[in-house]
């Protein structure tokens, strides 16, 4: 009986056609450690890559929202031949936050587009201003800041009726990661750059 078992083991070792299922195989402890280390590195890299992709997607989406708003403001000004104003909303979301034009302020509460009949940069229906659209607050994990304060104004020609400047978009949980600049010259024609903002994006909220 023992002799038969010995011959069986010899057959397994000598004949390559014997199914692998019947051959005992294994790995050493060092091989296992190296394998686990490689799996850990690849898993970490995959998670980091996914997080970066999510951050970039969210920043791009917010950047597109502001591009759409600016394009709409310029188009309305040209179509109507009147001054169109895009202003950041106040904390309660029911009016323009102010008339400051030289500070780097957050637009996180959303913004409002209207035709500014009396050119005071504040929406007031009693003054003949016409509300065109209100844009909702942004994701609190994101930041959107304009380095010229509370509003952007367009003349009927499509050129700016306010100071030129730069919007900056970024992610608060990843401040050193992907950011975008929306650069607005006096011509009113917006251009976008995926670069680190030229000013500190993550200042105090207001």
Secondary structure, DSSP 8 states (H G I E B T S, - for coil): -HHHHHHHHHHHHH-TTS-GGGS-----HHHHHHHHHHHHHHHHHHHHHHHHHHHHHHHHHHHHHHHHHHHHHHHHHHHHTS-EEEEEB-TTSSSB-----SS-EE-TT-EEEEE-SS-SSS--GGGT-EEEEEE----TTEEEEETT-SEEEE-TTSSBSS--EEEEEEEGGGTTS--EEEEE-TT--EEEE-S--SS-SSS---
